[in-house]
Amino acid sequence: MVKDTGLSRQKHEFKSRWDYFEKPMARYTIKETFLERLQNGEDLYRSIRDTFQRRGTTMGIFFAIGAVRKAIVAFYDQGKKTYENMRFDESAEILSCTGNISITEGDISVHGHIVLGFKDGTTKGGHLLEGTTIFACELFGIILEGEPLERIYDEITGLKLWSP
């Protein structure tokens, strides 16, 4: 028998399943989805940015899989409020690469995280940086419409976060 704890659960009613993704200041809709094969030897960060830019957008979400020849990722030290770069000069599988596209200081920017799998079965990951060279990569992109997303400096975290 289940004991009644006296706590009632409130159920939030959504107009549709997409209401869950609504931000208090704006609502975003999907304008377009696309698949693109990124080119061998190109920079992963720049290729993602340029792909969205060619489509005339500054807002989106992306997912990528594939492999890299080498990678540079970063870990954010919350105490020091600085990024610590990690360089991997060996090939690796892109087990997961996800992120978003928005505006930072007037320019389109990529905020991506990547998990890499190495030959010995270990994984490493972090914040995607320029300097990661593509071996093969398949990109799935979602272009969003709505109020522009702009990143501004946040005093508490030391990061450039979406403006409220």
C-alpha positions in Angstrom: 0.0 0.0 0.0 1.3 3.5 -0.9 1.4 5.9 2.1 -0.2 9.3 1.5 2.4 11.9 2.3 -0.1 14.7 2.2 1.9 16.4 -0.6 -0.1 17.1 -3.7 1.4 17.2 -7.1 0.5 20.0 -9.4 0.2 19.1 -13.1 1.2 21.8 -15.5 -1.1 22.0 -18.5 0.7 22.6 -21.8 -1.2 23.9 -24.9 1.0 21.7 -27.0 4.1 19.6 -26.5 6.2 22.5 -27.8 5.2 24.8 -25.0 7.7 23.1 -22.8 10.5 24.8 -24.8 9.0 28.2 -24.4 11.3 30.8 -22.9 9.6 33.5 -20.7 10.7 36.3 -23.1 10.2 34.6 -26.4 8.9 31.7 -28.3 10.9 29.9 -31.1 9.7 28.0 -34.0 11.5 25.7 -36.4 12.0 27.4 -39.7 14.1 24.7 -41.4 16.0 21.5 -40.8 18.9 20.3 -42.9 21.6 17.7 -43.2 25.1 18.6 -44.5 28.3 16.6 -45.0 31.2 18.7 -43.7 34.5 18.6 -45.6 37.5 16.6 -44.8 40.4 18.8 -43.6 38.2 21.8 -42.6 37.9 23.2 -39.2 34.8 21.8 -37.4 33.9 25.0 -35.4 34.2 27.3 -38.5 32.3 24.8 -40.7 29.3 24.7 -38.4 29.3 28.5 -38.1 29.7 29.0 -41.9 26.9 26.4 -42.7 24.4 28.3 -40.6 25.7 31.7 -41.9 25.2 30.5 -45.6 21.6 29.8 -44.8 21.2 33.4 -43.6 20.5 32.7 -39.9 21.9 33.5 -36.5 19.9 31.1 -34.5 19.8 27.4 -34.4 20.6 24.0 -32.9 23.0 21.4 -34.2 24.0 17.8 -33.8 27.1 16.2 -35.4 28.8 12.8 -35.6 31.8 11.6 -37.5 35.6 11.7 -36.8 38.4 14.2 -36.4 42.1 14.1 -37.2 42.9 16.3 -34.2 41.0 18.4 -31.7 41.1 21.3 -29.4 38.5 21.5 -26.6 38.2 23.4 -23.4 37.1 22.9 -19.9 35.6 25.9 -18.0 37.1 26.2 -14.5 34.2 27.7 -12.5 36.4 28.9 -9.6 39.0 30.7 -11.8 36.3 31.7 -14.5 38.7 30.7 -17.2 38.8 28.1 -20.0 41.6 25.5 -19.9 42.4 24.2 -23.4 43.1 20.5 -24.1 44.8 19.5 -27.4 44.5 16.0 -28.9 46.9 15.4 -31.7 45.4 12.1 -32.7 42.4 10.8 -34.6 39.2 10.3 -32.7 35.5 9.5 -33.3 32.9 12.2 -32.7 30.7 10.3 -30.4 28.5 13.4 -29.8 28.7 17.1 -30.8 25.8 19.3 -29.9 25.2 23.0 -29.5 23.5 26.1 -30.6 24.0 29.1 -32.8 23.4 32.7 -31.5 24.9 36.2 -31.6 27.9 37.3 -29.6 29.2 40.8 -29.8 27.3 41.3 -33.1 28.6 38.2 -34.9 27.3 34.7 -35.3 28.8 32.3 -32.8 28.8 28.6 -32.1 28.4 27.2 -28.6 29.2 23.6 -28.9 30.3 20.7 -26.8 32.0 17.6 -28.1 32.7 14.1 -26.8 35.5 12.2 -28.6 36.2 8.5 -28.5 39.8 7.3 -28.9 41.4 4.1 -30.2 42.1 2.8 -26.6 38.4 3.2 -25.8 38.7 6.3 -23.6 36.6 9.4 -24.1 37.4 13.0 -23.6 35.2 16.0 -24.2 34.7 19.7 -23.6 33.8 23.0 -25.2 34.3 22.8 -29.0 37.0 25.3 -30.2 38.6 26.3 -33.5 41.4 24.0 -34.3 39.5 20.8 -34.5 40.2 19.2 -37.9 37.4 17.2 -39.6 38.1 13.7 -41.0 34.5 13.1 -41.8 31.4 14.7 -40.3 27.6 14.7 -40.8 25.8 17.7 -39.5 22.1 17.9 -38.6 20.9 21.5 -38.2 17.7 23.2 -37.0 17.2 26.8 -38.0 15.0 28.7 -35.5 12.8 31.8 -35.9 11.9 34.2 -33.2 13.4 37.0 -31.1 17.2 37.0 -31.7 19.3 35.2 -29.2 22.3 37.3 -28.1 25.0 36.4 -25.6 26.1 38.9 -23.1 28.7 38.8 -20.3 27.3 37.4 -17.0 29.0 38.6 -13.9 28.1 35.7 -11.7 29.5 32.9 -14.0 32.0 34.9 -16.0 30.4 33.5 -19.2 28.7 35.0 -22.1 25.1 33.7 -21.7 21.8 34.4 -23.5 20.5 37.8 -22.5 17.4 37.5 -20.3 
